[in-house]
Amino acid sequence: METFQTEKNSTGEGPVAEAIERRTAKLPSDLFLWTALGSIAGSLVLALTGKQKLANFVGQWAPTFLILGLYNKIVKVAGHDRADSRRLDA
């Protein structure tokens, strides 16, 4: 069976992905939920004031924020950093 040797500082991810994951891991997960709800509320206000195109644009941000929140949660719970630290400890 082949074993993989990795350096202590190497995570197997590119430098951009590592930087993004390090910074987003510090953000609370509910921040993304509140941001999505804020975009929905903003969209509603814009729609009620007659700015339908802008309301649609702002309303479409909600799924993006929710997906980013999901990514954030996955990285925190089962991200590459957890798997790599287990591999290094073995």
PDB file of N, CA, C and O in Angstrom:
ATOM      1  N   MET A   1       0.838  -1.174   0.000  1.00  0.00           N
ATOM      2  CA  MET A   1       0.000   0.000   0.000  1.00  0.00           C
ATOM      3  C   MET A   1       0.885   1.240   0.000  1.00  0.00           C
ATOM      4  O   MET A   1       1.868   1.309   0.738  1.00  0.00           O
ATOM      5  N   GLU A   2       0.539   2.205  -0.817  1.00  0.00           N
ATOM      6  CA  GLU A   2       1.331   3.419  -0.956  1.00  0.00           C
ATOM      7  C   GLU A   2       0.923   4.452   0.092  1.00  0.00           C
ATOM      8  O   GLU A   2      -0.264   4.705   0.295  1.00  0.00           O
ATOM      9  N   THR A   3       1.914   5.043   0.752  1.00  0.00           N
ATOM     10  CA  THR A   3       1.617   6.115   1.704  1.00  0.00           C
ATOM     11  C   THR A   3       2.104   7.429   1.140  1.00  0.00           C
ATOM     12  O   THR A   3       3.077   7.478   0.386  1.00  0.00           O
ATOM     13  N   PHE A   4       1.430   8.476   1.506  1.00  0.00           N
ATOM     14  CA  PHE A   4       1.770   9.793   1.004  1.00  0.00           C
ATOM     15  C   PHE A   4       2.534  10.568   2.066  1.00  0.00           C
ATOM     16  O   PHE A   4       2.087  10.682   3.208  1.00  0.00           O
ATOM     17  N   GLN A   5       3.665  11.087   1.691  1.00  0.00           N
ATOM     18  CA  GLN A   5       4.447  11.927   2.591  1.00  0.00           C
ATOM     19  C   GLN A   5       4.166  13.383   2.220  1.00  0.00           C
ATOM     20  O   GLN A   5       4.300  13.777   1.062  1.00  0.00           O
ATOM     21  N   THR A   6       3.782  14.157   3.199  1.00  0.00           N
ATOM     22  CA  THR A   6       3.546  15.575   2.952  1.00  0.00           C
ATOM     23  C   THR A   6       4.370  16.393   3.927  1.00  0.00           C
ATOM     24  O   THR A   6       4.693  15.944   5.026  1.00  0.00           O
ATOM     25  N   GLU A   7       4.699  17.591   3.506  1.00  0.00           N
ATOM     26  CA  GLU A   7       5.405  18.502   4.402  1.00  0.00           C
ATOM     27  C   GLU A   7       4.434  19.020   5.439  1.00  0.00           C
ATOM     28  O   GLU A   7       3.224  19.027   5.212  1.00  0.00           O
ATOM     29  N   LYS A   8       4.945  19.450   6.564  1.00  0.00           N
ATOM     30  CA  LYS A   8       4.113  19.941   7.654  1.00  0.00           C
ATOM     31  C   LYS A   8       3.271  21.143   7.228  1.00  0.00           C
ATOM     32  O   LYS A   8       2.130  21.264   7.673  1.00  0.00           O
ATOM     33  N   ASN A   9       3.794  22.039   6.378  1.00  0.00           N
ATOM     34  CA  ASN A   9       3.084  23.246   5.973  1.00  0.00           C
ATOM     35  C   ASN A   9       2.247  23.054   4.720  1.00  0.00           C
ATOM     36  O   ASN A   9       1.491  23.951   4.346  1.00  0.00           O
ATOM     37  N   SER A  10       2.362  21.934   4.079  1.00  0.00           N
ATOM     38  CA  SER A  10       1.631  21.713   2.835  1.00  0.00           C
ATOM     39  C   SER A  10       0.269  21.089   3.118  1.00  0.00           C
ATOM     40  O   SER A  10       0.167  20.109   3.857  1.00  0.00           O
ATOM     41  N   THR A  11      -0.775  21.661   2.527  1.00  0.00           N
ATOM     42  CA  THR A  11      -2.113  21.124   2.735  1.00  0.00           C
ATOM     43  C   THR A  11      -2.667  20.483   1.473  1.00  0.00           C
ATOM     44  O   THR A  11      -3.742  19.884   1.508  1.00  0.00           O
ATOM     45  N   GLY A  12      -1.961  20.597   0.370  1.00  0.00           N
ATOM     46  CA  GLY A  12      -2.451  20.016  -0.870  1.00  0.00           C
ATOM     47  C   GLY A  12      -3.366  20.941  -1.634  1.00  0.00           C
ATOM     48  O   GLY A  12      -3.757  20.626  -2.758  1.00  0.00           O
ATOM     49  N   GLU A  13      -3.716  22.063  -1.064  1.00  0.00           N
ATOM     50  CA  GLU A  13      -4.561  23.051  -1.735  1.00  0.00           C
ATOM     51  C   GLU A  13      -3.680  24.143  -2.304  1.00  0.00           C
ATOM     52  O   GLU A  13      -2.540  24.329  -1.879  1.00  0.00           O
ATOM     53  N   GLY A  14      -4.222  24.857  -3.265  1.00  0.00           N
ATOM     54  CA  GLY A  14      -3.509  25.991  -3.815  1.00  0.00           C
ATOM     55  C   GLY A  14      -3.467  27.138  -2.810  1.00  0.00           C
ATOM     56  O   GLY A  14      -4.233  27.154  -1.846  1.00  0.00           O
ATOM     57  N   PRO A  15      -2.581  28.083  -3.034  1.00  0.00           N
ATOM     58  CA  PRO A  15      -2.442  29.183  -2.076  1.00  0.00           C
ATOM     59  C   PRO A  15      -3.700  30.052  -1.970  1.00  0.00           C
ATOM     60  O   PRO A  15      -3.993  30.583  -0.898  1.00  0.00           O
ATOM     61  N   VAL A  16      -4.432  30.200  -3.052  1.00  0.00           N
ATOM     62  CA  VAL A  16      -5.660  31.005  -3.018  1.00  0.00           C
ATOM     63  C   VAL A  16      -6.713  30.306  -2.168  1.00  0.00           C
ATOM     64  O   VAL A  16      -7.348  30.943  -1.328  1.00  0.00           O
ATOM     65  N   ALA A  17      -6.908  29.008  -2.372  1.00  0.00           N
ATOM     66  CA  ALA A  17      -7.892  28.251  -1.596  1.00  0.00           C
ATOM     67  C   ALA A  17      -7.521  28.242  -0.112  1.00  0.00           C
ATOM     68  O   ALA A  17      -8.390  28.382   0.749  1.00  0.00           O
ATOM     69  N   GLU A  18      -6.239  28.078   0.184  1.00  0.00           N
ATOM     70  CA  GLU A  18      -5.802  28.094   1.583  1.00  0.00           C
ATOM     71  C   GLU A  18      -6.104  29.433   2.228  1.00  0.00           C
ATOM     72  O   GLU A  18      -6.601  29.477   3.353  1.00  0.00           O
ATOM     73  N   ALA A  19      -5.813  30.526   1.534  1.00  0.00           N
ATOM     74  CA  ALA A  19      -6.044  31.863   2.089  1.00  0.00           C
ATOM     75  C   ALA A  19      -7.531  32.109   2.317  1.00  0.00           C
ATOM     76  O   ALA A  19      -7.922  32.650   3.351  1.00  0.00           O
ATOM     77  N   ILE A  20      -8.351  31.717   1.363  1.00  0.00           N
ATOM     78  CA  ILE A  20      -9.802  31.898   1.487  1.00  0.00           C
ATOM     79  C   ILE A  20     -10.333  31.091   2.665  1.00  0.00           C
ATOM     80  O   ILE A  20     -11.111  31.607   3.467  1.00  0.00           O
ATOM     81  N   GLU A  21      -9.926  29.843   2.777  1.00  0.00           N
ATOM     82  CA  GLU A  21     -10.423  28.986   3.843  1.00  0.00           C
ATOM     83  C   GLU A  21      -9.953  29.440   5.218  1.00  0.00           C
ATOM     84  O   GLU A  21     -10.697  29.332   6.193  1.00  0.00           O
ATOM     85  N   ARG A  22      -8.719  29.950   5.306  1.00  0.00           N
ATOM     86  CA  ARG A  22      -8.237  30.469   6.589  1.00  0.00           C
ATOM     87  C   ARG A  22      -9.069  31.666   7.040  1.00  0.00           C
ATOM     88  O   ARG A  22      -9.410  31.786   8.216  1.00  0.00           O
ATOM     89  N   ARG A  23      -9.387  32.536   6.113  1.00  0.00           N
ATOM     90  CA  ARG A  23     -10.135  33.748   6.481  1.00  0.00           C
ATOM     91  C   ARG A  23     -11.614  33.461   6.714  1.00  0.00           C
ATOM     92  O   ARG A  23     -12.200  33.985   7.661  1.00  0.00           O
ATOM     93  N   THR A  24     -12.224  32.640   5.868  1.00  0.00           N
ATOM     94  CA  THR A  24     -13.651  32.379   6.048  1.00  0.00           C
ATOM     95  C   THR A  24     -13.928  31.500   7.259  1.00  0.00           C
ATOM     96  O   THR A  24     -15.027  31.549   7.812  1.00  0.00           O
ATOM     97  N   ALA A  25     -12.961  30.701   7.682  1.00  0.00           N
ATOM     98  CA  ALA A  25     -13.162  29.873   8.868  1.00  0.00           C
ATOM     99  C   ALA A  25     -13.333  30.730  10.122  1.00  0.00           C
ATOM    100  O   ALA A  25     -13.885  30.264  11.118  1.00  0.00           O
ATOM    101  N   LYS A  26     -12.865  31.971  10.078  1.00  0.00           N
ATOM    102  CA  LYS A  26     -12.990  32.868  11.221  1.00  0.00           C
ATOM    103  C   LYS A  26     -14.375  33.518  11.287  1.00  0.00           C
ATOM    104  O   LYS A  26     -14.750  34.069  12.322  1.00  0.00           O
ATOM    105  N   LEU A  27     -15.135  33.457  10.190  1.00  0.00           N
ATOM    106  CA  LEU A  27     -16.456  34.083  10.156  1.00  0.00           C
ATOM    107  C   LEU A  27     -17.501  33.177  10.799  1.00  0.00           C
ATOM    108  O   LEU A  27     -17.479  31.965  10.586  1.00  0.00           O
ATOM    109  N   PRO A  28     -18.414  33.747  11.581  1.00  0.00           N
ATOM    110  CA  PRO A  28     -19.489  32.922  12.137  1.00  0.00           C
ATOM    111  C   PRO A  28     -20.436  32.464  11.025  1.00  0.00           C
ATOM    112  O   PRO A  28     -20.723  33.220  10.097  1.00  0.00           O
ATOM    113  N   SER A  29     -20.910  31.242  11.122  1.00  0.00           N
ATOM    114  CA  SER A  29     -21.749  30.675  10.065  1.00  0.00           C
ATOM    115  C   SER A  29     -23.072  31.417   9.896  1.00  0.00           C
ATOM    116  O   SER A  29     -23.594  31.511   8.785  1.00  0.00           O
ATOM    117  N   ASP A  30     -23.613  31.945  10.993  1.00  0.00           N
ATOM    118  CA  ASP A  30     -24.895  32.627  10.857  1.00  0.00           C
ATOM    119  C   ASP A  30     -24.780  33.981  10.157  1.00  0.00           C
ATOM    120  O   ASP A  30     -25.798  34.564   9.783  1.00  0.00           O
ATOM    121  N   LEU A  31     -23.562  34.489   9.975  1.00  0.00           N
ATOM    122  CA  LEU A  31     -23.376  35.733   9.223  1.00  0.00           C
ATOM    123  C   LEU A  31     -23.944  35.595   7.811  1.00  0.00           C
ATOM    124  O   LEU A  31     -24.570  36.522   7.295  1.00  0.00           O
ATOM    125  N   PHE A  32     -23.725  34.445   7.195  1.00  0.00           N
ATOM    126  CA  PHE A  32     -24.209  34.224   5.832  1.00  0.00           C
ATOM    127  C   PHE A  32     -25.740  34.140   5.802  1.00  0.00           C
ATOM    128  O   PHE A  32     -26.373  34.628   4.865  1.00  0.00           O
ATOM    129  N   LEU A  33     -26.324  33.526   6.818  1.00  0.00           N
ATOM    130  CA  LEU A  33     -27.779  33.449   6.894  1.00  0.00           C
ATOM    131  C   LEU A  33     -28.389  34.838   7.039  1.00  0.00           C
ATOM    132  O   LEU A  33     -29.349  35.168   6.343  1.00  0.00           O
ATOM    133  N   TRP A  34     -27.841  35.655   7.938  1.00  0.00           N
ATOM    134  CA  TRP A  34     -28.374  37.006   8.137  1.00  0.00           C
ATOM    135  C   TRP A  34     -28.177  37.875   6.893  1.00  0.00           C
ATOM    136  O   TRP A  34     -29.022  38.713   6.576  1.00  0.00           O
ATOM    137  N   THR A  35     -27.073  37.675   6.200  1.00  0.00           N
ATOM    138  CA  THR A  35     -26.844  38.428   4.963  1.00  0.00           C
ATOM    139  C   THR A  35     -27.859  38.026   3.909  1.00  0.00           C
ATOM    140  O   THR A  35     -28.374  38.884   3.192  1.00  0.00           O
ATOM    141  N   ALA A  36     -28.157  36.743   3.801  1.00  0.00           N
ATOM    142  CA  ALA A  36     -29.167  36.285   2.847  1.00  0.00           C
ATOM    143  C   ALA A  36     -30.538  36.851   3.194  1.00  0.00           C
ATOM    144  O   ALA A  36     -31.267  37.310   2.314  1.00  0.00           O
ATOM    145  N   LEU A  37     -30.888  36.817   4.478  1.00  0.00           N
ATOM    146  CA  LEU A  37     -32.173  37.383   4.893  1.00  0.00           C
ATOM    147  C   LEU A  37     -32.218  38.888   4.637  1.00  0.00           C
ATOM    148  O   LEU A  37     -33.266  39.426   4.280  1.00  0.00           O
ATOM    149  N   GLY A  38     -31.091  39.564   4.816  1.00  0.00           N
ATOM    150  CA  GLY A  38     -31.022  40.992   4.520  1.00  0.00           C
ATOM    151  C   GLY A  38     -31.239  41.289   3.048  1.00  0.00           C
ATOM    152  O   GLY A  38     -31.891  42.274   2.702  1.00  0.00           O
ATOM    153  N   SER A  39     -30.698  40.447   2.180  1.00  0.00           N
ATOM    154  CA  SER A  39     -30.902  40.665   0.749  1.00  0.00           C
ATOM    155  C   SER A  39     -32.355  40.403   0.357  1.00  0.00           C
ATOM    156  O   SER A  39     -32.886  41.060  -0.539  1.00  0.00           O
ATOM    157  N   ILE A  40     -32.991  39.451   1.021  1.00  0.00           N
ATOM    158  CA  ILE A  40     -34.419  39.201   0.763  1.00  0.00           C
ATOM    159  C   ILE A  40     -35.239  40.407   1.216  1.00  0.00           C
ATOM    160  O   ILE A  40     -36.133  40.859   0.501  1.00  0.00           O
ATOM    161  N   ALA A  41     -34.932  40.925   2.405  1.00  0.00           N
ATOM    162  CA  ALA A  41     -35.652  42.098   2.909  1.00  0.00           C
ATOM    163  C   ALA A  41     -35.405  43.312   2.018  1.00  0.00           C
ATOM    164  O   ALA A  41     -36.330  44.067   1.719  1.00  0.00           O
ATOM    165  N   GLY A  42     -34.161  43.497   1.598  1.00  0.00           N
ATOM    166  CA  GLY A  42     -33.845  44.603   0.692  1.00  0.00           C
ATOM    167  C   GLY A  42     -34.583  44.486  -0.621  1.00  0.00           C
ATOM    168  O   GLY A  42     -35.059  45.479  -1.170  1.00  0.00           O
ATOM    169  N   SER A  43     -34.676  43.268  -1.122  1.00  0.00           N
ATOM    170  CA  SER A  43     -35.407  43.026  -2.357  1.00  0.00           C
ATOM    171  C   SER A  43     -36.888  43.357  -2.201  1.00  0.00           C
ATOM    172  O   SER A  43     -37.499  43.933  -3.101  1.00  0.00           O
ATOM    173  N   LEU A  44     -37.456  42.997  -1.071  1.00  0.00           N
ATOM    174  CA  LEU A  44     -38.862  43.295  -0.804  1.00  0.00           C
ATOM    175  C   LEU A  44     -39.101  44.805  -0.754  1.00  0.00           C
ATOM    176  O   LEU A  44     -40.066  45.307  -1.330  1.00  0.00           O
ATOM    177  N   VAL A  45     -38.224  45.516  -0.069  1.00  0.00           N
ATOM    178  CA  VAL A  45     -38.353  46.976   0.016  1.00  0.00           C
ATOM    179  C   VAL A  45     -38.252  47.607  -1.368  1.00  0.00           C
ATOM    180  O   VAL A  45     -39.029  48.495  -1.715  1.00  0.00           O
ATOM    181  N   LEU A  46     -37.290  47.140  -2.150  1.00  0.00           N
ATOM    182  CA  LEU A  46     -37.134  47.684  -3.504  1.00  0.00           C
ATOM    183  C   LEU A  46     -38.361  47.385  -4.367  1.00  0.00           C
ATOM    184  O   LEU A  46     -38.798  48.233  -5.145  1.00  0.00           O
ATOM    185  N   ALA A  47     -38.913  46.181  -4.226  1.00  0.00           N
ATOM    186  CA  ALA A  47     -40.102  45.826  -5.002  1.00  0.00           C
ATOM    187  C   ALA A  47     -41.288  46.696  -4.601  1.00  0.00           C
ATOM    188  O   ALA A  47     -42.063  47.123  -5.456  1.00  0.00           O
ATOM    189  N   LEU A  48     -41.431  46.960  -3.303  1.00  0.00           N
ATOM    190  CA  LEU A  48     -42.543  47.787  -2.837  1.00  0.00           C
ATOM    191  C   LEU A  48     -42.410  49.253  -3.259  1.00  0.00           C
ATOM    192  O   LEU A  48     -43.403  49.976  -3.349  1.00  0.00           O
ATOM    193  N   THR A  49     -41.183  49.677  -3.513  1.00  0.00           N
ATOM    194  CA  THR A  49     -40.975  51.051  -3.969  1.00  0.00           C
ATOM    195  C   THR A  49     -40.967  51.177  -5.486  1.00  0.00           C
ATOM    196  O   THR A  49     -40.682  52.247  -6.022  1.00  0.00           O
ATOM    197  N   GLY A  50     -41.280  50.087  -6.177  1.00  0.00           N
ATOM    198  CA  GLY A  50     -41.425  50.124  -7.629  1.00  0.00           C
ATOM    199  C   GLY A  50     -40.157  49.900  -8.420  1.00  0.00           C
ATOM    200  O   GLY A  50     -40.160  50.090  -9.636  1.00  0.00           O
ATOM    201  N   LYS A  51     -39.083  49.507  -7.784  1.00  0.00           N
ATOM    202  CA  LYS A  51     -37.807  49.266  -8.480  1.00  0.00           C
ATOM    203  C   LYS A  51     -37.649  47.767  -8.720  1.00  0.00           C
ATOM    204  O   LYS A  51     -36.811  47.111  -8.102  1.00  0.00           O
ATOM    205  N   GLN A  52     -38.467  47.239  -9.624  1.00  0.00           N
ATOM    206  CA  GLN A  52     -38.572  45.790  -9.808  1.00  0.00           C
ATOM    207  C   GLN A  52     -37.273  45.158 -10.302  1.00  0.00           C
ATOM    208  O   GLN A  52     -36.875  44.109  -9.795  1.00  0.00           O
ATOM    209  N   LYS A  53     -36.605  45.772 -11.279  1.00  0.00           N
ATOM    210  CA  LYS A  53     -35.365  45.172 -11.794  1.00  0.00           C
ATOM    211  C   LYS A  53     -34.281  45.118 -10.722  1.00  0.00           C
ATOM    212  O   LYS A  53     -33.585  44.112 -10.587  1.00  0.00           O
ATOM    213  N   LEU A  54     -34.143  46.189  -9.970  1.00  0.00           N
ATOM    214  CA  LEU A  54     -33.160  46.192  -8.894  1.00  0.00           C
ATOM    215  C   LEU A  54     -33.562  45.211  -7.789  1.00  0.00           C
ATOM    216  O   LEU A  54     -32.700  44.570  -7.188  1.00  0.00           O
ATOM    217  N   ALA A  55     -34.851  45.094  -7.524  1.00  0.00           N
ATOM    218  CA  ALA A  55     -35.349  44.139  -6.529  1.00  0.00           C
ATOM    219  C   ALA A  55     -35.005  42.705  -6.937  1.00  0.00           C
ATOM    220  O   ALA A  55     -34.595  41.905  -6.097  1.00  0.00           O
ATOM    221  N   ASN A  56     -35.167  42.381  -8.203  1.00  0.00           N
ATOM    222  CA  ASN A  56     -34.806  41.042  -8.688  1.00  0.00           C
ATOM    223  C   ASN A  56     -33.309  40.793  -8.557  1.00  0.00           C
ATOM    224  O   ASN A  56     -32.878  39.706  -8.173  1.00  0.00           O
ATOM    225  N   PHE A  57     -32.523  41.818  -8.884  1.00  0.00           N
ATOM    226  CA  PHE A  57     -31.070  41.690  -8.790  1.00  0.00           C
ATOM    227  C   PHE A  57     -30.632  41.425  -7.351  1.00  0.00           C
ATOM    228  O   PHE A  57     -29.855  40.504  -7.098  1.00  0.00           O
ATOM    229  N   VAL A  58     -31.123  42.221  -6.420  1.00  0.00           N
ATOM    230  CA  VAL A  58     -30.750  42.062  -5.012  1.00  0.00           C
ATOM    231  C   VAL A  58     -31.304  40.751  -4.452  1.00  0.00           C
ATOM    232  O   VAL A  58     -30.634  40.097  -3.653  1.00  0.00           O
ATOM    233  N   GLY A  59     -32.491  40.363  -4.850  1.00  0.00           N
ATOM    234  CA  GLY A  59     -33.087  39.122  -4.376  1.00  0.00           C
ATOM    235  C   GLY A  59     -32.318  37.887  -4.804  1.00  0.00           C
ATOM    236  O   GLY A  59     -32.374  36.851  -4.140  1.00  0.00           O
ATOM    237  N   GLN A  60     -31.601  37.994  -5.909  1.00  0.00           N
ATOM    238  CA  GLN A  60     -30.822  36.849  -6.389  1.00  0.00           C
ATOM    239  C   GLN A  60     -29.519  36.654  -5.613  1.00  0.00           C
ATOM    240  O   GLN A  60     -28.814  35.667  -5.826  1.00  0.00           O
ATOM    241  N   TRP A  61     -29.203  37.566  -4.734  1.00  0.00           N
ATOM    242  CA  TRP A  61     -28.009  37.400  -3.906  1.00  0.00           C
ATOM    243  C   TRP A  61     -28.225  36.355  -2.819  1.00  0.00           C
ATOM    244  O   TRP A  61     -27.266  35.714  -2.388  1.00  0.00           O
ATOM    245  N   ALA A  62     -29.446  36.172  -2.374  1.00  0.00           N
ATOM    246  CA  ALA A  62     -29.722  35.275  -1.242  1.00  0.00           C
ATOM    247  C   ALA A  62     -29.183  33.854  -1.451  1.00  0.00           C
ATOM    248  O   ALA A  62     -28.511  33.333  -0.561  1.00  0.00           O
ATOM    249  N   PRO A  63     -29.451  33.210  -2.590  1.00  0.00           N
ATOM    250  CA  PRO A  63     -28.912  31.847  -2.750  1.00  0.00           C
ATOM    251  C   PRO A  63     -27.385  31.812  -2.733  1.00  0.00           C
ATOM    252  O   PRO A  63     -26.784  30.857  -2.242  1.00  0.00           O
ATOM    253  N   THR A  64     -26.768  32.855  -3.270  1.00  0.00           N
ATOM    254  CA  THR A  64     -25.304  32.907  -3.272  1.00  0.00           C
ATOM    255  C   THR A  64     -24.764  32.969  -1.850  1.00  0.00           C
ATOM    256  O   THR A  64     -23.818  32.259  -1.508  1.00  0.00           O
ATOM    257  N   PHE A  65     -25.370  33.823  -1.017  1.00  0.00           N
ATOM    258  CA  PHE A  65     -24.926  33.918   0.371  1.00  0.00           C
ATOM    259  C   PHE A  65     -25.148  32.597   1.112  1.00  0.00           C
ATOM    260  O   PHE A  65     -24.318  32.196   1.928  1.00  0.00           O
ATOM    261  N   LEU A  66     -26.255  31.928   0.834  1.00  0.00           N
ATOM    262  CA  LEU A  66     -26.528  30.647   1.497  1.00  0.00           C
ATOM    263  C   LEU A  66     -25.533  29.576   1.062  1.00  0.00           C
ATOM    264  O   LEU A  66     -25.106  28.761   1.880  1.00  0.00           O
ATOM    265  N   ILE A  67     -25.165  29.567  -0.202  1.00  0.00           N
ATOM    266  CA  ILE A  67     -24.174  28.599  -0.687  1.00  0.00           C
ATOM    267  C   ILE A  67     -22.809  28.895  -0.080  1.00  0.00           C
ATOM    268  O   ILE A  67     -22.081  27.972   0.288  1.00  0.00           O
ATOM    269  N   LEU A  68     -22.454  30.174   0.028  1.00  0.00           N
ATOM    270  CA  LEU A  68     -21.194  30.526   0.671  1.00  0.00           C
ATOM    271  C   LEU A  68     -21.197  30.101   2.145  1.00  0.00           C
ATOM    272  O   LEU A  68     -20.173  29.659   2.666  1.00  0.00           O
ATOM    273  N   GLY A  69     -22.335  30.235   2.807  1.00  0.00           N
ATOM    274  CA  GLY A  69     -22.452  29.780   4.186  1.00  0.00           C
ATOM    275  C   GLY A  69     -22.294  28.271   4.299  1.00  0.00           C
ATOM    276  O   GLY A  69     -21.673  27.772   5.238  1.00  0.00           O
ATOM    277  N   LEU A  70     -22.856  27.554   3.343  1.00  0.00           N
ATOM    278  CA  LEU A  70     -22.710  26.102   3.325  1.00  0.00           C
ATOM    279  C   LEU A  70     -21.249  25.708   3.128  1.00  0.00           C
ATOM    280  O   LEU A  70     -20.746  24.810   3.803  1.00  0.00           O
ATOM    281  N   TYR A  71     -20.576  26.377   2.207  1.00  0.00           N
ATOM    282  CA  TYR A  71     -19.156  26.127   1.987  1.00  0.00           C
ATOM    283  C   TYR A  71     -18.363  26.398   3.263  1.00  0.00           C
ATOM    284  O   TYR A  71     -17.492  25.616   3.644  1.00  0.00           O
ATOM    285  N   ASN A  72     -18.673  27.509   3.911  1.00  0.00           N
ATOM    286  CA  ASN A  72     -18.000  27.873   5.155  1.00  0.00           C
ATOM    287  C   ASN A  72     -18.186  26.780   6.207  1.00  0.00           C
ATOM    288  O   ASN A  72     -17.230  26.403   6.885  1.00  0.00           O
ATOM    289  N   LYS A  73     -19.387  26.281   6.342  1.00  0.00           N
ATOM    290  CA  LYS A  73     -19.674  25.239   7.334  1.00  0.00           C
ATOM    291  C   LYS A  73     -18.936  23.943   6.991  1.00  0.00           C
ATOM    292  O   LYS A  73     -18.383  23.290   7.877  1.00  0.00           O
ATOM    293  N   ILE A  74     -18.925  23.576   5.732  1.00  0.00           N
ATOM    294  CA  ILE A  74     -18.241  22.347   5.321  1.00  0.00           C
ATOM    295  C   ILE A  74     -16.748  22.443   5.603  1.00  0.00           C
ATOM    296  O   ILE A  74     -16.141  21.487   6.086  1.00  0.00           O
ATOM    297  N   VAL A  75     -16.157  23.597   5.300  1.00  0.00           N
ATOM    298  CA  VAL A  75     -14.728  23.769   5.554  1.00  0.00           C
ATOM    299  C   VAL A  75     -14.440  23.663   7.046  1.00  0.00           C
ATOM    300  O   VAL A  75     -13.433  23.075   7.440  1.00  0.00           O
ATOM    301  N   LYS A  76     -15.309  24.225   7.876  1.00  0.00           N
ATOM    302  CA  LYS A  76     -15.098  24.163   9.323  1.00  0.00           C
ATOM    303  C   LYS A  76     -15.234  22.738   9.857  1.00  0.00           C
ATOM    304  O   LYS A  76     -14.460  22.320  10.717  1.00  0.00           O
ATOM    305  N   VAL A  77     -16.210  21.999   9.350  1.00  0.00           N
ATOM    306  CA  VAL A  77     -16.510  20.674   9.897  1.00  0.00           C
ATOM    307  C   VAL A  77     -15.656  19.580   9.268  1.00  0.00           C
ATOM    308  O   VAL A  77     -15.115  18.731   9.977  1.00  0.00           O
ATOM    309  N   ALA A  78     -15.532  19.594   7.951  1.00  0.00           N
ATOM    310  CA  ALA A  78     -14.842  18.496   7.272  1.00  0.00           C
ATOM    311  C   ALA A  78     -13.914  19.000   6.190  1.00  0.00           C
ATOM    312  O   ALA A  78     -13.776  18.358   5.148  1.00  0.00           O
ATOM    313  N   GLY A  79     -13.286  20.120   6.411  1.00  0.00           N
ATOM    314  CA  GLY A  79     -12.431  20.731   5.400  1.00  0.00           C
ATOM    315  C   GLY A  79     -11.142  19.974   5.197  1.00  0.00           C
ATOM    316  O   GLY A  79     -10.835  19.017   5.908  1.00  0.00           O
ATOM    317  N   HIS A  80     -10.392  20.428   4.204  1.00  0.00           N
ATOM    318  CA  HIS A  80      -9.137  19.760   3.885  1.00  0.00           C
ATOM    319  C   HIS A  80      -8.137  19.859   5.025  1.00  0.00           C
ATOM    320  O   HIS A  80      -7.310  18.963   5.201  1.00  0.00           O
ATOM    321  N   ASP A  81      -8.198  20.928   5.798  1.00  0.00           N
ATOM    322  CA  ASP A  81      -7.234  21.094   6.884  1.00  0.00           C
ATOM    323  C   ASP A  81      -7.386  20.018   7.942  1.00  0.00           C
ATOM    324  O   ASP A  81      -6.391  19.596   8.530  1.00  0.00           O
ATOM    325  N   ARG A  82      -8.597  19.566   8.201  1.00  0.00           N
ATOM    326  CA  ARG A  82      -8.826  18.501   9.178  1.00  0.00           C
ATOM    327  C   ARG A  82      -8.263  17.175   8.650  1.00  0.00           C
ATOM    328  O   ARG A  82      -7.620  16.437   9.397  1.00  0.00           O
ATOM    329  N   ALA A  83      -8.500  16.872   7.378  1.00  0.00           N
ATOM    330  CA  ALA A  83      -8.010  15.623   6.790  1.00  0.00           C
ATOM    331  C   ALA A  83      -6.485  15.627   6.713  1.00  0.00           C
ATOM    332  O   ALA A  83      -5.847  14.608   6.978  1.00  0.00           O
ATOM    333  N   ASP A  84      -5.902  16.762   6.353  1.00  0.00           N
ATOM    334  CA  ASP A  84      -4.453  16.832   6.250  1.00  0.00           C
ATOM    335  C   ASP A  84      -3.780  16.711   7.607  1.00  0.00           C
ATOM    336  O   ASP A  84      -2.717  16.099   7.706  1.00  0.00           O
ATOM    337  N   SER A  85      -4.367  17.274   8.654  1.00  0.00           N
ATOM    338  CA  SER A  85      -3.748  17.164   9.976  1.00  0.00           C
ATOM    339  C   SER A  85      -3.784  15.718  10.463  1.00  0.00           C
ATOM    340  O   SER A  85      -2.863  15.269  11.145  1.00  0.00           O
ATOM    341  N   ARG A  86      -4.839  14.991  10.119  1.00  0.00           N
ATOM    342  CA  ARG A  86      -4.903  13.564  10.485  1.00  0.00           C
ATOM    343  C   ARG A  86      -3.827  12.787   9.756  1.00  0.00           C
ATOM    344  O   ARG A  86      -3.204  11.895  10.333  1.00  0.00           O
ATOM    345  N   ARG A  87      -3.599  13.120   8.479  1.00  0.00           N
ATOM    346  CA  ARG A  87      -2.608  12.417   7.680  1.00  0.00           C
ATOM    347  C   ARG A  87      -1.204  12.696   8.224  1.00  0.00           C
ATOM    348  O   ARG A  87      -0.360  11.799   8.243  1.00  0.00           O
ATOM    349  N   LEU A  88      -0.951  13.917   8.660  1.00  0.00           N
ATOM    350  CA  LEU A  88       0.364  14.264   9.189  1.00  0.00           C
ATOM    351  C   LEU A  88       0.627  13.623  10.538  1.00  0.00           C
ATOM    352  O   LEU A  88       1.769  13.294  10.856  1.00  0.00           O
ATOM    353  N   ASP A  89      -0.425  13.439  11.340  1.00  0.00           N
ATOM    354  CA  ASP A  89      -0.246  12.845  12.656  1.00  0.00           C
ATOM    355  C   ASP A  89       0.002  11.338  12.587  1.00  0.00           C
ATOM    356  O   ASP A  89       0.561  10.758  13.518  1.00  0.00           O
ATOM    357  N   ALA A  90      -0.404  10.712  11.504  1.00  0.00           N
ATOM    358  CA  ALA A  90      -0.277   9.260  11.388  1.00  0.00           C
ATOM    359  C   ALA A  90       1.142   8.807  11.161  1.00  0.00           C
ATOM    360  O   ALA A  90       1.397   7.609  11.045  1.00  0.00           O
TER     361      ALA A  90
END
